[in-house]
Amino acid sequence: MTHDQQQTPQLPISTVQLNHTAIYAADRRAAAEFLATVLGLEVGAPFGPFLPIDLGNGVTLDYYEKRDEPIQSQHYAFLVPEGRFDGMIARLEALGVTYYADPHHTRPGEINDLFGGRGAYFEDPNRHNMEILTRPYVRP
């Protein structure tokens, strides 16, 4: 069998999994570094026009620079370990970023206790509504 005839082995996939998503930013480096700092992660090496943050669960956030039109605000929620939540709040405070207990940003400087966990919302440099939470939402 020649090299061209060989097939790359495929891992069995029993469920659909998110692998990566693009996040639009006016300045991909500034946006990626902001979120990586808050979450305690690192910005990866550029991959084509993308600047990735590896979340450690097989998913990357790929920051993409978009300067030709306004950026539509999106919502991104991150399930984080309870033991790292306080550090994330401290990093938001150190950056001078207001966090909120609610998605509409009416309770500044507070965290929520939804589903027995803790959570907070904050804006990134492109006005994306970011959320950190320690327990997943209980859905009906």
C-alpha positions as CSV (number, residue, x, y, z in Angstrom):
1,M,0.0,0.0,0.0
2,T,1.4,3.4,-1.0
3,H,1.4,6.4,1.2
4,D,-1.4,7.9,-0.9
5,Q,-3.5,4.8,-0.3
6,Q,-3.1,4.8,3.5
7,Q,-5.9,6.3,5.5
8,T,-5.5,8.2,8.6
9,P,-7.1,6.3,11.4
10,Q,-10.2,8.0,12.7
11,L,-11.2,8.0,16.3
12,P,-14.7,6.8,16.9
13,I,-17.1,9.6,17.7
14,S,-20.2,8.6,19.5
15,T,-21.5,12.2,20.1
16,V,-21.3,15.5,18.4
17,Q,-18.7,17.7,20.1
18,L,-17.8,21.3,19.5
19,N,-14.2,21.5,18.3
20,H,-13.7,25.2,17.7
21,T,-15.5,28.4,17.2
22,A,-14.4,31.8,15.8
23,I,-14.8,34.9,17.9
24,Y,-14.7,38.2,16.0
25,A,-12.5,40.9,17.4
26,A,-11.3,44.3,16.3
27,D,-7.9,43.4,17.6
28,R,-7.5,39.6,17.9
29,R,-4.3,39.7,20.0
30,A,-5.8,42.1,22.6
31,A,-9.1,40.2,22.8
32,A,-7.4,36.8,23.1
33,E,-4.9,38.0,25.7
34,F,-7.7,39.6,27.7
35,L,-9.8,36.4,27.9
36,A,-6.8,34.1,28.4
37,T,-5.7,36.3,31.3
38,V,-9.1,36.2,32.9
39,L,-9.5,32.4,32.5
40,G,-5.8,31.7,33.5
41,L,-5.0,30.2,30.1
42,E,-2.5,31.0,27.3
43,V,-2.9,32.3,23.8
44,G,-1.6,29.8,21.3
45,A,0.4,30.3,18.1
46,P,-1.4,31.9,15.2
47,F,-3.2,29.4,12.9
48,G,-3.7,31.1,9.6
49,P,-5.9,34.2,10.3
50,F,-6.8,32.8,13.8
51,L,-5.3,33.3,17.2
52,P,-6.5,30.3,19.4
53,I,-7.1,29.8,23.1
54,D,-7.1,26.1,23.9
55,L,-9.7,25.5,26.6
56,G,-8.3,22.1,27.5
57,N,-11.4,20.1,26.7
58,G,-10.7,19.6,23.0
59,V,-12.3,23.0,22.1
60,T,-10.4,26.1,20.9
61,L,-11.6,29.7,20.7
62,D,-10.2,31.0,17.5
63,Y,-10.0,34.8,17.5
64,Y,-10.4,36.3,14.1
65,E,-9.7,40.0,13.3
66,K,-12.6,41.8,11.7
67,R,-12.1,45.5,11.1
68,D,-14.4,46.2,8.1
69,E,-17.7,46.2,9.9
70,P,-19.1,46.4,13.5
71,I,-18.8,43.3,15.6
72,Q,-22.1,41.8,16.7
73,S,-22.0,41.0,20.4
74,Q,-22.2,37.3,21.2
75,H,-22.5,35.3,24.5
76,Y,-19.9,32.8,25.5
77,A,-20.3,30.8,28.7
78,F,-17.4,28.9,30.4
79,L,-17.8,26.2,32.9
80,V,-14.9,26.6,35.2
81,P,-13.6,24.7,38.2
82,E,-14.9,26.0,41.6
83,G,-11.3,26.3,42.9
84,R,-10.4,28.7,40.0
85,F,-13.4,31.0,40.1
86,D,-12.1,33.4,42.8
87,G,-8.9,33.8,40.9
88,M,-10.9,34.8,37.8
89,I,-12.9,37.3,39.7
90,A,-9.7,38.7,41.2
91,R,-8.2,39.0,37.7
92,L,-11.3,40.9,36.4
93,E,-10.9,43.3,39.4
94,A,-7.2,43.8,38.7
95,L,-8.0,44.6,35.1
96,G,-10.7,47.1,36.2
97,V,-13.4,45.1,34.5
98,T,-16.9,45.2,36.1
99,Y,-18.6,41.8,36.5
100,Y,-22.2,41.3,37.2
101,A,-24.5,38.6,38.7
102,D,-26.9,38.7,35.8
103,P,-26.7,38.6,32.0
104,H,-28.3,42.1,31.6
105,H,-25.6,43.7,33.8
106,T,-27.9,45.2,36.4
107,R,-26.1,43.8,39.5
108,P,-22.5,45.1,39.3
109,G,-19.8,43.7,41.5
110,E,-22.0,40.7,42.5
111,I,-21.9,37.0,41.6
112,N,-24.9,34.7,41.3
113,D,-25.5,31.3,43.0
114,L,-27.5,29.6,40.3
115,F,-27.9,25.8,40.6
116,G,-25.8,25.6,43.7
117,G,-22.7,27.1,42.0
118,R,-21.3,30.5,41.4
119,G,-21.4,32.7,38.2
120,A,-20.6,36.1,36.8
121,Y,-20.9,38.0,33.6
122,F,-18.5,40.5,32.1
123,E,-17.8,42.2,28.7
124,D,-14.7,41.6,26.7
125,P,-13.0,44.4,24.7
126,N,-15.4,43.8,21.8
127,R,-18.5,43.9,24.0
128,H,-19.1,40.1,23.9
129,N,-21.0,39.0,27.0
130,M,-18.8,36.5,28.7
131,E,-19.9,34.3,31.5
132,I,-18.1,32.1,34.0
133,L,-20.0,29.5,36.0
134,T,-19.1,26.7,38.3
135,R,-22.2,24.5,37.8
136,P,-23.9,23.8,34.5
137,Y,-27.5,25.0,34.2
138,V,-30.1,22.4,35.0
139,R,-32.3,22.2,32.0
140,P,-35.9,20.8,32.0
